[in-house]
């Protein structure tokens, strides 16, 4: 059985982590499988939204600690292995941001450490009621420094620091109030809610969403004046696109747009 399954329905790709016995840990194999799929999705013009979910009782429990322990057996104590591991994980997380399609985390059970990082790295997230989130590496003496990068860009500073230094979980409703996830739904509605969100996005003009996602993240790193200048140029290019002109014409003429992309 594959460690990661992909199922495409219409313009939505669903990536399902299938290692429930390991709580869908981000093992070397899982990182490689996710990276391969995200790399493929970069070039897939038929897909306009992506859902990421996990099998079993947890979304993702972070890095595979047993595998990491084995990595320590090298002559250098695991230094090269750990550097490579965290580099590969960072690359996978940043690839999500670089995708033209919005990526939705469909979260249940627990999302801990790098699993919480995965949720924070996705563009959107829907969680089942009862889901718990944590960056609890500090509890075993390993501060969640790389998960901190994504987490601290999702929620307020003091709340992120509290999670990182106490190792305590927050529940789904607290995660929603802090901005880590978009919404909380009953467990039996989770898949349908994630799919509804994906379908809503997939129905939009792909060019506009792709352009907007890239501009959204780029402008966040800029001073306000630079951000306005940059996004103004982005909107000019967007306005000049044939499908955008068709969308405006269709709105004014009260008809459905005939988009080519």
Number of C-alpha atoms within 10 A of each C-alpha: 6 11 14 21 16 14 11 13 11 12 18 22 23 20 22 21 25 21 21 16 11 17 24 28 27 26 20 15 12 20 20 16 20 24 19 12 15 21 16 11 20 15 11 14 13 15 20 26 27 28 26 22 23 24 17 16 13 24 32 31 23 26 24 17 13 10 12 16 11 12 18 15 11 11 9 10 13 16 13 13 17 14 11 12 19 13 13 16 25 19 13 22 24 14 18 23 17 17 21 25 29 22 25 25 25 27 31 25 22 24 26 27 27 30 26 26 27 24 32 25 28 24 17 21 24 26 32 22 20 16 21 24 27 28 32 23 20 17 13 8 8 9 17 22 15 15 27 21 14 22 29 18 14 18 19 13 11 10 12 18 16 12 20 25 15 14 20 15 19 15 15 27 21 15 22 18 12 15 18 27 26 18 20 22 18 11 17 10 13 20 17 13 20 24 21 12 16 24 18 10 19 21 12 13 17 23 18 17 18 17 16 17 17 16 16 13 12 13 16 10 10 12 9 11 8 12 17 13 11 15 16 12 12 15 15 10 12 17 14 10 13 12 20 18 15 16 17 13 15 14 12 9 10 9 10 11 17 11 14 10 12
